Amino acid sequence: MDAIFLYSNAPGSGRIVHKVDYIRRRLESFFKHVQIAKANSLDELDELVALACSKFDVLVFAGGDGTFHRVVNAIAKEEKRPVIGYISSGTLNDFGKNFGISRNVNKCLNIIKKGKIQKFDIGIINDKTYFAFVSAIGTFSEISYATKRKRIRAFGKMAYYMNAVRDAVVPQSFTVKVHLGDNIKEHKVPFLMVLNSKYVGGFPVNLRNSLDDGKFDVYLTKPGLFNGLLNYLLLKRRNAYYRVDEVTIDPNYASPWCVDGEEGPKGKITIKLLKKHLKIYTNK
């Protein structure tokens, strides 16, 4: 099999730069041909991923959840989609943990060497933007893309949690309409999530979640203490819970959706599931 290893200057990739030679040697020990490429911009990253789809069997890349989101969007639209080898170097590593992928470079490479591959579902929003593990809106949803990189470098996960505390003490809720086929359900919530993951924000939120069952979990959280966070994480009381493969959600909320930790579209969206659309080396 032929493989390409991509790395960039994106947040979460700094410590990888000094390990590129080691990563190359390890990959060359279990792939027939290995090419190394550095992306100096997001546009160049997209171009290199498109190249990987046309010429390589395996795409190995390093980065955080934001880089993973970018790569998924570049791969998902292609007809030929290589197996993903993920070297997680982000702060939270929400998506990687679903597949037993840690932030240790050597352990990530051992997973790729082992060769166990899993297909997984992804979503597409408004037939345009793909996502791998979560789309969310409401309280707390802006934290991942609004938290300043300087603060993340200084405080790590605590940078996110400090912003979460700030959001938790300001009461907030909004109305949302959930279109389930011909049925429309209306709820008042502090936040909601369309989830294809066991982890969000560094927390285990649904360890029974399956990433290849053809369904999303839609969580609409009951208002309460700390803007419903206590209800969700500890008491497990929610306004509603749906399992869907397609859903339209119309929130009365001004801020953008959070899509895999990145800033997404605003307002009403339609989400469709693409079952087992991508493949990844897994430790599960």
ZIZI-V678717 format. One record per backbone hydrogen bond with DSSP energy under -1.0 kcal/mol. NH is the residue of the N-H (numbers start at 1). CO is the residue of the C=O. If there is no record, write none. Layout:
NH&CO / NH&CO
//
This chain:
3&33 / 4&58 / 5&35 / 6&60 / 7&37 / 13&10 / 16&13 / 17&13 / 19&16 / 23&19 / 24&20 / 25&21 / 26&22 / 27&23 / 28&24 / 30&27 / 31&27 / 32&1 / 33&1 / 35&3 / 37&5 / 39&7 / 45&41 / 46&42 / 47&43 / 48&44 / 49&45 / 50&46 / 51&47 / 52&48 / 53&49 / 54&50 / 55&51 / 56&52 / 57&2 / 58&2 / 59&83 / 60&4 / 61&85 / 62&6 / 63&87 / 68&64 / 69&65 / 70&66 / 71&67 / 72&68 / 73&69 / 74&70 / 75&71 / 76&72 / 78&75 / 83&57 / 84&279 / 85&59 / 87&61 / 89&63 / 97&93 / 98&95 / 99&96 / 100&97 / 101&96 / 108&104 / 109&105 / 110&106 / 111&107 / 112&108 / 113&109 / 114&110 / 115&111 / 118&280 / 120&278 / 121&211 / 122&274 / 123&131 / 124&272 / 125&129 / 126&270 / 128&125 / 129&125 / 131&123 / 135&194 / 136&258 / 137&192 / 139&190 / 141&138 / 143&140 / 146&142 / 147&143 / 152&148 / 153&149 / 154&150 / 155&151 / 156&152 / 158&155 / 159&156 / 161&157 / 162&158 / 163&159 / 164&160 / 165&161 / 166&162 / 167&163 / 168&164 / 169&165 / 174&189 / 176&187 / 177&250 / 178&185 / 179&248 / 180&183 / 183&180 / 185&178 / 187&176 / 189&174 / 192&137 / 193&219 / 194&135 / 195&217 / 196&133 / 200&203 / 203&200 / 205&198 / 206&198 / 209&206 / 216&244 / 217&195 / 218&242 / 219&193 / 220&240 / 221&191 / 229&226 / 230&225 / 232&228 / 233&229 / 234&230 / 235&230 / 236&231 / 237&231 / 239&220 / 240&220 / 242&218 / 244&216 / 247&271 / 248&179 / 249&269 / 250&177 / 252&175 / 253&251 / 257&265 / 258&136 / 259&262 / 260&134 / 262&259 / 264&257 / 269&249 / 271&247 / 272&124 / 273&245 / 274&122 / 277&274 / 278&120 / 280&118 / 281&84 / 282&116 / 283&99
//
